[in-house]
Amino acid sequence: REQGGNMKGCEISDDVDTDVLAEMTDGYSGADIANVARDAAMMSVRRLMDAARKLGLAGPDMQKYLAENKEEMGGAVTQTDFCESLKKVGKSVGESDLERYAKWFEDFGSA
C-alpha cells in the first residue's frame, strides 16, 4: 500500500500497525514523525550498503554493487524499519514544553 504525507511515494508493508506506531510516537512533534518516516524509508538502502561492506566493497565498487542491486532499494517499509528508526530518532519536544503549550492553549485558545 502507498501512503501520503511524510511517506508519500513510499510503499508501506502490510505488517505496519499504525495504532502501535501512534502509541510509540506519543509526544513526538510532526517534524519528529517526519524524521522517523524518512529514516525508516532509508532502511532498505542501509541494508544494501551493509551487505556491500560485508563483501569488502567501497567507493566505486560499492556504487557499482548498489546500481546492480537497486531493485532491493526502496522496498516496502516494515514495522521493524519504523521500530529501528524510533530507537535512533527521539522526540524533540519535552514534557515541560507540552505542559506550557497546554496551559497557553487553556488560557488563550488556538492561535
Sequence and secondary structure as in RCSB ss.txt:
>XXXX:A:sequence
REQGGNMKGCEISDDVDTDVLAEMTDGYSGADIANVARDAAMMSVRRLMDAARKLGLAGPDMQKYLAENKEEMGG
AVTQTDFCESLKKVGKSVGESDLERYAKWFEDFGSA
>XXXX:A:secstr
 BB GGGBT BB TT  HHHHHHHTTT  HHHHHHHHHHHHTHHHHHHHHHHHHTT  HHHHHHHHHHTGGGTT 
 B HHHHHHHHHH   SS HHHHHHHHHHHHHH   
